């Protein structure tokens, strides 16, 4: 369960819905390759979010239509497990 508004509530979503993942990687091209590996030909939008001050990391926002909770969690876990991705939020 997630804590929302200082109360314990379960997040309720109506599927299908657009979902945003924030991804952090060492370089943009490696991140793009990882996204292709995970979501393949699914329609998505990838936008730049930020670069670290040192330029060591780049963060990007991935928006994709998810069909159900299992689909949303599968994408999250697959992105998190990919060697090119440092962190998924």
C-alpha positions as CSV (number, residue, x, y, z in Angstrom):
1,X,0.0,0.0,0.0
2,X,1.1,3.5,-0.6
3,X,0.6,6.4,1.7
4,X,-1.5,9.2,0.1
5,X,-2.4,12.3,2.0
6,X,-1.1,10.9,5.3
7,X,-3.6,8.0,5.1
8,X,-3.1,4.5,4.0
9,X,-4.9,3.9,0.8
10,X,-4.5,1.6,-2.2
11,X,-3.9,3.4,-5.5
12,X,-6.8,2.7,-7.7
13,X,-6.4,3.2,-11.5
14,X,-8.8,2.7,-14.4
15,X,-7.1,0.7,-17.2
16,X,-6.0,1.2,-19.8
17,X,-4.3,4.4,-18.9
18,X,-1.2,6.4,-19.7
19,X,1.7,5.8,-17.3
20,X,4.9,7.7,-16.8
21,X,8.2,6.2,-15.8
22,X,11.2,8.4,-15.0
23,X,14.4,6.7,-16.1
24,X,18.0,7.5,-15.2
25,X,20.9,6.2,-17.2
26,X,24.5,7.0,-18.0
27,X,23.8,8.1,-21.6
28,X,20.8,8.9,-23.8
29,X,21.6,6.3,-26.5
30,X,21.9,3.5,-24.0
31,X,18.6,4.5,-22.5
32,X,16.9,4.6,-25.8
33,X,18.2,1.1,-26.6
34,X,17.0,-0.2,-23.3
35,X,13.5,1.2,-23.9
36,X,13.5,-0.5,-27.3
37,X,14.5,-3.8,-25.8
38,X,11.7,-3.6,-23.2
39,X,8.7,-2.1,-25.0
40,X,9.8,-2.9,-28.6
41,X,7.2,-1.5,-31.0
42,X,4.6,-0.3,-28.5
43,X,3.7,3.3,-29.0
44,X,5.4,5.6,-26.5
45,X,6.7,9.1,-25.9
46,X,10.2,9.7,-24.6
47,X,11.1,13.2,-23.4
48,X,14.3,14.7,-21.8
49,X,14.0,15.4,-18.1
50,X,17.4,16.5,-16.8
51,X,21.2,16.0,-16.9
52,X,23.2,15.7,-13.8
53,X,25.5,18.6,-13.0
54,X,28.6,16.5,-13.9
55,X,27.0,15.1,-17.0
56,X,27.4,11.6,-15.7
57,X,23.7,10.8,-15.8
58,X,20.7,11.7,-17.9
59,X,17.0,11.3,-16.9
60,X,14.1,11.0,-19.3
61,X,10.4,10.5,-19.0
62,X,8.8,7.5,-20.7
63,X,5.0,7.6,-21.3
64,X,3.3,4.5,-22.4
65,X,-0.3,3.1,-22.4
66,X,-0.6,0.3,-19.9
67,X,-3.4,-2.2,-20.1
68,X,-3.6,-3.4,-16.6
69,X,-1.6,-3.6,-13.3
70,X,0.4,-6.6,-14.4
71,X,1.4,-4.8,-17.6
72,X,2.4,-1.7,-15.7
73,X,4.4,-3.7,-13.2
74,X,6.0,-5.9,-15.9
75,X,7.3,-2.8,-17.7
76,X,8.6,-1.3,-14.5
77,X,10.5,-4.6,-13.5
78,X,11.9,-5.1,-17.0
79,X,13.2,-1.5,-17.2
80,X,14.6,-1.8,-13.6
81,X,16.4,-5.0,-14.5
82,X,17.9,-3.7,-17.8
83,X,21.7,-3.2,-17.5
84,X,21.6,0.2,-19.3
85,X,19.2,1.7,-16.8
86,X,20.5,2.9,-13.4
87,X,17.1,3.8,-11.8
88,X,13.4,3.7,-12.5
89,X,11.0,6.0,-10.7
